[in-house]
Amino acid sequence: MSITMNRRQFLAGIAGTTALSLANPLIAAANKPPKRKNVLFIAVDDLRCELGCYGAKHIISPNIDKLAARGLLFERAYCQQAVCSPSRTSLLTGLRPDSAKVWDLFTFFRDTVPDVVTLPQHFKNHGYHTESIGKIAHKSKMQDDKHSWSVKSRRTWSKGYWQSEEGVKIREMLSKRADEKGLKGSDRYYATLGPPVDKVKGPDIDQPDGLAAVWAVESLEKLAKQDKPFFLAAGFFKPHLPFSAPEKYWNLYNRDDIQPPATKNWPQNAPKIAGIGWHELRHYYGMPEKGPVTDQQAKELIHGYYACVSFVDAQIGRLVDTLDRLGIADDTVIILWGDHGWKLGDYGAWCKHTNFELDTRVPMILVNPGSKENQQSKALVEFVDIYPTLAELCDLPVPAHCEGTSMAPLLKKPNRPWKTAAFSQYPRKKDKVMGYSMRTDQWRYTEWLDRKTQQVLSRELYDHRTDQAETVNLGDDPNYAAVVKKLSHQLDKGNGWKKAKPPQSTL
């Protein structure tokens, strides 16, 4: 009987305390847990570190520059693999490519690591509203992962490019040819790619990224009124090919002032397997099937890329301005990242798909309310570090599976002792060979391994103190044998991620 009475008294006490709290707003407020920070997660496709805030004074990127001034800019951030799907999968899962077993554009991580808790899923599981707009993952199946998002993702992928009069005519001609040949699927897709550049006259909203910005602003306006914290992911396509942007952004640059890179060849003594034939660009109308582009084409391509950077910069500015207008900037962590670098004629090549610095180094900016502004860090950081960082900044536990390190301590001391290396990788020959690359303070060291035998087929070594452009491979120079031995051991340790079993090729 006493047990029953005590239980009744206990329940009555709870009811009384609850009633008192509801009647007294001060007590209710005191009992209410503090609201967690929101997250604005901004992804940009093919954005290299050629921005005003990274020292490129010829680039007009005022909004990204202002964002960098509000927080911490990472000068040496690296993706795990320089192509869309593996890079984004790694970032969203917190797993390196060998752990996620995603090295190509087609594999879905739920087929390889089905139970992994993604970054947005982790926030959703802890009471956040999670929402995705534009390009966050690479394919529809990944973007629509039901475990990750609170609402159906909104994509702008169906909104077309080539809206200029010339672009429309070329596309119509190519489509007619493809129909006459009976092409289907990927064959038809590649056969109907229009020009690699397109200067359009319509407003920003007529472009996919302009529409994504409008949708993101609308979502922020709704989410700001809710008590629930949010994780809003906004992804922008540009400056991905084709370089399509409204005319006003093209007019920001004078083509006569644009000069292609002086380095026309792959690094001296570099193994052939290290380079790439930039077939992504060659698929576009008017591009050569073999050999280099002309100087005129190079200038036009670079001009188009710059225009797209300024265009997407304007869209990012709309999002950040909305946070300020709604009065929620002080409650919101912002992270901006570009999924990998991009070559603009460097080495006489284009696109990404290598382990070189130009492709693996990425722009990344972190803004945390209450942290010091206008900071820069030279610490070596990686995309796998984003997951644990956002979790820590929002007072969430860091899942045990995460293979990165929280960057939160760098907000207080940006250039404190940190990681000794950042790791990237890229497959070749249909995954039979994997290039594992490591960036240390001084060196970039790469080993090309036979995935089956683990035999080192070739090596690359670049000294960033004397050769930041990575123009001379020292990997086989006997004068650097001791350096190679030391770095090879460090790369082999690699936190164990390099020991994954050889993949079943999907290429």
C-alpha angles and dihedrals in degrees: 000000000000090000090054092047093048091050091050091048090049093051091045089052091053091049091049093049091048092049091048091049092051091048093048114053092195092057091043091052091048092053094046113097115240115265114256122237120269122235127223105194112193120190125187124190122230094352112158126196093269100117136121092253089054092055100268099132093178092065118086104218105137097156096051088044091053090048090053089051089057095057146351124327116201111217095188109038120145138197121224095234128009100235131078108255102040091043094051094040090053092049095046096046099037088232129119115240094260090053095045089041091222115130102143142051097260110048116100113215092222086067093054104030101016097171099046114127108229125217095257090040090056090054092045090052088055096054102275126138103234122197136172127206127177121348115347102136123029105244135032093252091055094042092052097049100151093208093059107048134056093209135024112285117251113222132187094197094115093057105098137228127214094071096152117101092250093045092051092050093050092048092050090051092049092047091052091051091049091050091050090053092046093235118175139184119352092354090060092043094056093041092056101047107127128212116322090237132045128178108202131192100209128098124275093262090064088068121075093243092049089054091047090054092051091050092047091052090050090051092049090052090054097041093050089066094054127088090218116093116240140217105202116185115197117184127192126200100204136120083036116109132309095055095222119160139144115278095249091068092050088052091061089076134056110221092207088065093055117099124185115236116282093227105087101169139056115264116292111264092007115147115253091241091064093069132067135214094230092231091164090074095038090065091068122096115272096014119126117257088216137014130022130319117251120262089251092053091047092054092048092050093049090046090052092048092051091049090052092050091054091045094053090042088061091052092051089051090057091056096048092044088053091056088054094045092051093047095237101109091099089057098046134085111211125200123179122189139167111220094229141331129273137216118233099193092312109151085008087287140109140209124024129275100122140094093237121122092252091062103034099043113086139186113251131172127182124195118187121181111247095017123116116277133228097029131150128200129201091191116129106248134169139205091253086065093066096074097056091039095057091043092054095045090053094046095250124138116258110240115241093235094065112115096195136077126244111254092203094108089060090065088069098037110016098186101038118132107289142156117346092214147013120213133217134165143190131193126226136186094028094310094306088114126039125195111212113195131190128193117202129173092277108013145053108204124182132183123193108210135192098237093214101046098023087227115155106240098181142347138218128200126179126181108219093192091066104014112037091160090058095232101149125049111215095180095111097034108118089214088069098043093113092050091049092050093051094046092045090057091048092049091048091056091052094150090286094285091115091063096072118130118263111273129243101248118244096177 
